[in-house]
Amino acid sequence: MNVLLVEPGYPTRYPPLGLLKIGRFHRERGDEVRFVRGCSAEAASPGWDRIYVSCVFTYHWNAVVRTLRFYAPHVNAGADKALFVGGVLATLMADELKQAVPCRPIAGTIRSARMLGFDDNTDIDVLLPDYDLIQSCAERYVIDAAFLATATRGCANRCPFCTVSRIEPDCREYVPIRSQVLDFERSLGAKRDLLMLDNNVLASRHLSRIVMDIAELGFWAGATWGPDGARRTRRRVDFTQGFETTLAAEPKNRRLIDLLALIPVHPVRIAFDGWDEREEYGAAVGAFAERGFRTFETPVLYDFRDTPAELFRRLRAATETAEALGVSLSLQPIRYIAPGQRTRNSLAPYGNAQGAWNAEALLSLHRMLSGRPLRTPEDVTERLGASEELFLRALHAR
């Protein structure tokens, strides 16, 4: 069987792990598998027995549909039978995709090969990604200096702004990472850092085991790394999706932060999603700072159920918290994009329902935030205004 794996040509930092797991499944069957990005004229020339296309966010709609239409004529059995598409967009907008182009959307994670039409119960989701397939284009991703791994899957929370519970409905509180890292190293070489892709690792009852797994791979607090003869630099473990603010804030969970202090977590990512979380946010950052962590990044969601005034208060409060604790902070304001939106430029329904956000305000805020990250109260004053009133006035004046 000839199999083509396609990642549409949208910008992305991480390789398509789901596609690479499908690739391993097929290669272990003895099939011929090829990976490409975008619409490749060379890959479109032969007929393929199966084509799999990945898709991440729904706002990548245009790129995904363009890719599906490009490859649809090159599926031997017909696009409606053997042109598969999976990921967030395919899970949330399956009917719309089938109307746009003949294809077979796959919802959620592939827990059985039967979802792909095989008489086989192989749990494809637990297979190791086949990184050999992307050796020719690995430089496109953030894996030049870091391993990728996940120690858990899913999230038990049902946050209204998040789709994880719909994409990964089955939570797994422990996934061994040693085999993931060693297989990655075999394909792409040794790396200094480790990027953990867990959605909510702090909620796992097996955090102690996870931390020990990471440390045993050479990532203990203070560990250094360098190729033979090169200057050694400190290793880092980055939990890219961050730590749940409310869990980190609870005094009874200080032992979890003590565990994380055993490995070189950098940066500590703590979200500040709403003004009603201000006490929990301050307590969470304070708990990590007390344990010796000095570098923080804070995603700040806006245009969801907030107002511009609330956003300003959160940005100022976060920088003032960091300044009081003597830690380094980088704020990352992130605009909410509702599931199902086909572009990043449309307005989110929650903000519009309140009448708080409009196109003028969003464009003005984008201009204010462009450039270097907000780090200090002085940055907030300089870029957004010295007071809430001045911020709101500038937001609608620019």
Buried (B, 14 or more C-beta within 10 A) or exposed (E): EBBBBBBBBBEBEBBBBBBBBBBBBBBEBEBEBBBBBBBBEEBBEEEBBBBBBBBBBBBBBEBBBBBBBBBBEBBBEEBEBBBBBBBBBBBBBBEBBBEBBBBBBBBBBBBEBEBBEBEEEBEBBBBBBBBBBBEEEBEBBBBEEBBBBBBBBBBEBEBEBBBBBBBBEEBBBBBEBEEBBEBBBEBBEEBBBBBBBBBBBBBBEBBEBBBBBBBEBBBBBEBEBEEEEEEEEEBBBBBBBBBBBBBBBBEEBEEBBEBBBBBBBBBBBBBBBBBEBBEBBBBBBBBBBEBEBEBBBBBBBBBBBBBBBBBBBBBBBBBBBBBEBEBBBBBBBBBBBBBBBBEEEBBBEBBBEEEBBBEEBBEBBEEBBEEEEBBBBEBBBEBBBEEBEEBBEBBEEE
